[in-house]
Amino acid sequence: MSGWDDLDTYAPPDDAAGQDLIDKLFVDALNNPAGKKLLGYWKARYLDQPVCTPGAGADHGFHREGQNSLIRDALLRLKRGTEPRK
C-alpha cells in the first residue's frame, strides 16, 4: 500500500486463509510493547467503561457498543493469532 487511497480498494477477505492473514496483521501490529500499551489504553478507555449511562439515549449505548466491539475484535484476533491451534 502506498497511502490512504489504497484503502478504498481493499476488501477484507472472507475465507479462512484471508482471516488468518488479518489475524497475523493484528499480531504484527499489536503483539509488542507499544501495541500492548495501546490495547491496555483501549481496554481502560472503552471496555472498562459503562455502555449505557443514566440519562443517555439508546443511540449512545449503540455507539458505545460499537466502540467496544472493535476492541473485542482486536483482542480476539490477537489471541487467535498468538495461540497454537488445537
URPE-V654709 format. One record per residue. N is the residue number from 0. RES is the residue in one letter. SS is DSSP state (H for helix, E for strand, C for the rest). PHI is phi as a letter, one per 30 degrees, with the letter a starting at -180 (NA if undefined). Layout:
N&RES&SS&PHI ; N&RES&SS&PHI
This chain:
0&M&C&NA ; 1&S&C&c ; 2&G&C&l ; 3&W&H&d ; 4&D&H&d ; 5&D&H&d ; 6&L&H&d ; 7&D&H&d ; 8&T&H&c ; 9&Y&C&d ; 10&A&C&c ; 11&P&C&d ; 12&P&C&d ; 13&D&C&c ; 14&D&C&c ; 15&A&H&d ; 16&A&H&d ; 17&G&H&d ; 18&Q&H&d ; 19&D&H&d ; 20&L&H&d ; 21&I&H&d ; 22&D&H&e ; 23&K&H&d ; 24&L&H&d ; 25&F&H&d ; 26&V&H&d ; 27&D&H&d ; 28&A&H&d ; 29&L&H&c ; 30&N&C&c ; 31&N&C&a ; 32&P&H&e ; 33&A&H&d ; 34&G&H&d ; 35&K&H&d ; 36&K&H&d ; 37&L&H&d ; 38&L&H&d ; 39&G&H&d ; 40&Y&H&d ; 41&W&H&e ; 42&K&H&d ; 43&A&H&d ; 44&R&H&d ; 45&Y&H&c ; 46&L&H&d ; 47&D&C&d ; 48&Q&C&c ; 49&P&C&d ; 50&V&C&d ; 51&C&C&c ; 52&T&C&b ; 53&P&C&e ; 54&G&C&i ; 55&A&C&d ; 56&G&C&d ; 57&A&H&d ; 58&D&H&e ; 59&H&H&d ; 60&G&H&d ; 61&F&H&d ; 62&H&H&d ; 63&R&H&d ; 64&E&H&d ; 65&G&H&d ; 66&Q&H&d ; 67&N&H&d ; 68&S&H&d ; 69&L&H&d ; 70&I&H&d ; 71&R&H&d ; 72&D&H&d ; 73&A&H&d ; 74&L&H&d ; 75&L&H&d ; 76&R&H&d ; 77&L&H&d ; 78&K&H&d ; 79&R&H&d ; 80&G&H&d ; 81&T&H&c ; 82&E&C&c ; 83&P&C&d ; 84&R&C&d ; 85&K&C&c
